[in-house]
């Protein structure tokens, strides 16, 4: 699915957070949103996923405008942020079963077991997640992203707390999701990772797009040089 963002503005307590933000995400693309703390990355993801209301401008999915007031707007996308809808007193498996139920998905326990095994959580699936490490929680959120197959996926700092094995597993998931034409927008601070994995980088600065560059056809060295020269 294609996402079109036109002239988005957003303020909190009279302070501008996003100013006239416009860009498009083509179906099946992998785009990275870079920027320093406070640049507007998380707010952008929440606006696009209809969690937060838009000040002005519009967001369209396949040409249809979406709105937080319309529950159907959220059926096409999944936002996985810092505080995903996880319950500390439930186990990893119970959390996934619950969230899948909220999305009206059949709770296939074999599929959940397979996904948790892939992410090396099979030995912890019955443990309350309040006893999970941050890296384990991040892997559980990746499992949620994999088991809820929305055509659009917004990920906020998915590399946080992941070790190298976890990062490699995440990279493999991105390839899997891209092969089924999932549209992805990923916010991160890790530019080195982005240069190796994504199709395009958008850099936010003070709520504006400072740089928007496609990495297709560029070597990592060329992309690094271009971004440093224009950032």
RAVENLIN-V654391 format. One record per backbone hydrogen bond with DSSP energy under -1.0 kcal/mol. CO is the residue of the C=O (numbers start at 1). NH is the residue of the N-H. If there is no record, write none. Layout:
[[CO:NH] [CO:NH]]
//
This chain:
[[2:62] [3:25] [4:60] [5:23] [6:58] [8:21] [9:55] [9:56] [10:17] [10:18] [12:15] [15:12] [18:10] [21:8] [23:5] [25:3] [26:29] [29:184] [30:199] [30:200] [31:186] [32:202] [33:188] [34:204] [36:39] [39:207] [40:44] [41:45] [42:46] [43:47] [44:48] [45:49] [46:51] [46:52] [47:50] [56:9] [58:6] [59:66] [60:4] [61:64] [64:61] [67:70] [70:73] [71:74] [72:75] [76:152] [78:154] [80:156] [84:86] [87:90] [88:130] [90:129] [91:95] [92:96] [93:97] [94:98] [95:99] [96:100] [97:101] [98:102] [99:103] [100:105] [101:104] [106:108] [107:109] [108:112] [109:113] [110:114] [111:115] [112:116] [113:117] [114:118] [115:119] [116:121] [117:120] [121:124] [124:127] [125:93] [127:92] [128:131] [129:132] [133:137] [134:138] [135:139] [136:140] [137:141] [138:142] [139:143] [140:144] [141:145] [142:146] [143:147] [144:148] [148:150] [151:183] [152:78] [153:185] [154:80] [155:187] [157:160] [159:162] [163:167] [164:168] [165:169] [166:170] [167:171] [168:172] [169:173] [170:174] [171:175] [172:176] [173:177] [174:178] [175:179] [177:182] [178:181] [183:153] [184:31] [185:155] [186:33] [187:157] [189:191] [190:194] [191:195] [193:197] [194:198] [199:215] [200:32] [201:213] [202:34] [203:210] [203:211] [205:208] [207:19] [208:205] [211:203] [213:201] [215:218] [219:223] [220:224] [221:225] [222:226] [223:227] [224:228] [225:229] [226:230] [227:231]]
//
